[in-house]
Structures are given as structure tokens and as C-alpha cells.
Amino acid sequence: MSMRFRVNDVAEEVRMAFIAARVHADPSMFSQITRAATGAVRQAGLQLKAVGRSNIANAGFSKRWQNAWRVNVYPKSGYSLKAAAFGFHKIPYADIFESGGTINGKGGLLWIALPTVPKLGRERATPRKLAQRGVKLFTLKRPGRTPLLATKVRGGVTGKASLAKLRRGLSGKRGSVQSVPLFYGVRTVTMPRKFNLSGAADTVRARLPELYLAQLEA
């Protein structure tokens, strides 16, 4: 998971108050400062999760993508002046939608799903996953045009194919045999920036001073 944001820059007042507490040997003040600092970071963690998921939702991504944005806060219990919140996305390739960029095929082509490709539950359909489920794929070479990955089925397909029908392939005796294109191949794909989680982290980080003061006054 390459995308990871840290939020722990509590306001300068924390450090100054910490020094004052040590100088005046005031244990109760030190405890209050530590609790306020930790409480501020925990509040920031909750906000970072909410703002990040809202950012992903506004970019048009599914609930699964929104929920894959996670925030861990340390320490999990107790209090510390070094408390920190870490935001990260569990989907490994999510960073391309944060930064944008070009994806190159590894030693060949990138296969992009066509509307005929069936859903595989929550998984994204790929040629490998379809092949693992018993779909027999072959390449349709088209000189001067994008190659296709297809499968042969009996009886034809209208719109999105079902996985069961693709797996049956040529079984049965009724209906003509039809080649159903499922993916088209490209060498590179340029992805635009879709969401801004680093901006969400900056927004929450800027709120830390007020969060800390609110905790200190509570």
C-alpha cells in the first residue's frame, strides 16, 4: 500500500505547554496536555476517515472503494504526545487514482473489459480470473486494429453475458456458435487523477490546533 498519510502535527501550544509543565514540575498539567494531544489526534483520525471516504464517493467510486479507505490511530489505548493517525487505502492500485499517470502492460498488453464481461461478485473480472473459472479464451487478431480476447458460446449473447453461459461455451446442441469479445488490448492506459486524499489529509491536519484546544478546554 504505497498511499499513506500521517496526521500528528499538534499545535505548537502542545510543545510549549509540555516544556512549561516540566519546568514547573506540574504532573497534572503534563497529564492534561498528553490527554488533549491524544484526544485531538483521535478526533482528527475520525475526520480523516470521513473526509477521505466522502472524497472517494464524490469521485464516483463504489461503497467498496470508499470503505477501503482506512485510518489507524496510535496509540490504540492510553495517551501519548506522539499520537498519530495514519490514513491508507487497502486496494493496492488505488494510488494511480490519487496521482494520475500512465500504466504500461508488463511484457505485453493491458486487457480492458468490454460491456459483455460478467461480474464476479465483488472482484474485478480479468482474463486470468475468467480462465480460472473455466472460460476458454482465445485472441482475435485484427490487422491494424486493437486485438480482442474472446470466447465461443452456443446460442449467442445479448448484452452482458452470464458467467454460467460463458463457462458452458460450446456445450449443447441448439443454437449457432458465436464468438463473444470480452476484452480489448492496449499497450498503455493514461489514468486521470480521480480523488485527492492528500488534500483531505492536509485539511484535517490544519484543524489539529483547534481540536487540541477544544480537548484542553473540555
SVG drawing of the C-alpha trace seen along z (x, -y; Angstrom):
<svg xmlns="http://www.w3.org/2000/svg" viewBox="-32 -28 44 59">
<polyline fill="none" stroke="black" stroke-width="0.4" points="0.0,0.0 2.0,-2.9 -0.5,-5.6 -0.2,-6.5 -0.8,-9.8 0.2,-10.8 -1.6,-13.3 0.1,-14.2 1.3,-17.8 -0.5,-19.0 -0.3,-22.8 2.9,-24.5 1.0,-25.1 1.4,-21.4 5.2,-21.6 5.3,-24.9 2.9,-23.7 4.9,-20.4 8.0,-22.4 6.2,-24.6 4.9,-21.5 8.3,-20.0 9.9,-23.3 7.3,-23.8 7.2,-20.1 3.4,-20.0 2.4,-16.4 -1.3,-17.2 -0.6,-19.7 1.6,-17.3 -1.2,-14.7 -3.7,-17.2 -1.5,-18.1 -0.9,-14.5 -4.6,-13.6 -5.5,-16.7 -2.9,-15.9 -4.0,-12.3 -7.7,-13.3 -7.0,-15.8 -5.3,-13.2 -8.1,-10.7 -10.7,-13.2 -8.5,-14.0 -8.5,-10.3 -12.3,-10.2 -12.4,-13.3 -9.7,-11.9 -11.7,-8.7 -15.0,-10.7 -13.4,-13.3 -11.4,-10.7 -14.4,-8.5 -16.5,-11.5 -13.8,-12.5 -13.8,-9.0 -17.6,-8.9 -17.6,-12.3 -15.2,-10.9 -17.9,-8.3 -16.3,-5.2 -18.4,-2.5 -19.0,-1.8 -16.4,0.9 -13.8,-1.7 -15.0,-4.2 -14.8,-1.6 -11.3,-0.5 -10.0,-3.9 -8.9,-3.2 -7.4,-5.2 -5.5,-3.7 -4.7,-5.8 -1.8,-5.2 -1.7,-4.6 -4.8,-2.4 -5.3,-2.9 -3.8,-5.2 -2.2,-8.6 0.9,-9.9 2.4,-13.2 3.5,-11.2 0.0,-10.1 -0.6,-9.9 -3.3,-9.0 -2.4,-7.0 -4.7,-7.0 -4.2,-4.4 -6.2,-2.6 -6.4,1.1 -6.7,1.5 -3.1,1.8 -3.5,-0.1 -5.6,-3.0 -2.6,-5.3 -3.0,-5.7 -6.3,-7.5 -4.7,-9.8 -1.8,-10.9 -2.9,-10.0 -0.4,-8.6 0.3,-6.1 0.1,-2.3 2.1,-0.1 1.5,3.5 4.0,5.8 5.6,7.6 2.5,7.4 -0.9,5.8 -3.3,4.4 -6.7,6.1 -9.7,3.7 -13.1,5.3 -15.9,4.8 -19.6,4.4 -20.1,8.1 -17.8,9.2 -19.9,10.6 -19.5,9.5 -17.6,11.8 -19.2,10.8 -17.0,8.0 -14.0,9.0 -12.9,7.2 -13.1,9.5 -9.8,10.2 -8.8,12.7 -6.9,14.8 -9.9,14.9 -12.3,15.9 -9.9,18.6 -9.6,19.9 -13.4,20.2 -13.4,22.3 -14.0,19.8 -11.9,20.7 -10.4,17.5 -8.7,17.0 -7.2,14.0 -8.9,12.3 -6.2,10.7 -7.3,7.7 -4.6,6.3 -4.2,2.6 -6.8,2.7 -6.9,3.5 -6.7,7.2 -9.5,8.8 -9.9,11.6 -13.0,13.6 -14.7,16.9 -17.0,19.1 -20.6,19.8 -23.5,21.6 -26.7,19.7 -25.4,16.1 -25.2,13.4 -27.2,10.2 -25.7,7.5 -23.7,8.6 -23.0,12.3 -23.5,14.6 -20.6,16.4 -22.5,19.7 -23.1,19.2 -19.5,18.4 -18.4,21.5 -20.8,23.7 -19.2,22.5 -19.9,24.9 -21.9,27.5 -25.4,28.3 -26.8,28.8 -29.1,25.9 -28.1,22.5 -25.3,21.3 -21.8,20.8 -20.8,17.2 -17.5,15.5 -18.1,13.1 -15.4,10.4 -14.7,9.8 -11.6,7.7 -9.6,5.4 -5.9,5.0 -3.8,1.8 -0.2,1.2 -0.7,-1.8 -3.6,-3.4 -3.4,-7.0 -5.5,-7.5 -6.6,-11.0 -6.5,-12.0 -9.8,-11.0 -9.6,-11.8 -7.4,-13.9 -6.7,-12.1 -3.5,-14.0 -5.7,-17.2 -8.1,-15.5 -5.1,-14.8 -4.0,-18.5 -7.5,-19.7 -7.6,-17.6 -4.1,-18.4 -4.9,-22.1 -7.7,-21.5 -5.4,-20.0 -4.7,-23.2 -8.4,-23.9 -9.0,-20.2 -6.3,-20.3 -7.6,-23.5 -11.1,-22.0 -9.7,-18.9 -7.7,-21.1 -10.7,-23.1 -13.0,-20.1"/>
</svg>
